[in-house]
């Protein structure tokens, strides 16, 4: 990760990163005990690679995991835009 600064008067530039760090702290770091720095480093890497990227559902991805989104959800959007449909209730 590289640190970055928001543009002046725009606090939303780093919202995605802030959200990820909040999740990392809440779901891994504060919920676990570590023997040493190497243990922390190993477990954080495992959290990101095995849980956050493969299993955890992300609202920004339509409640898909990043792995599933890349494989399946993007394949849907690659087919092209869906045709518009109108449904009438009670018809």
Secondary structure, DSSP 4 states (H G I P E B T S, - for coil): -----PPTT-TTTTHHHHHHHHHHIIIIITT---SSHHHHHHHHHHIIIIIITTT--BGGGTSB-HHHIIIIIHHHHHT-PPPP----TT-
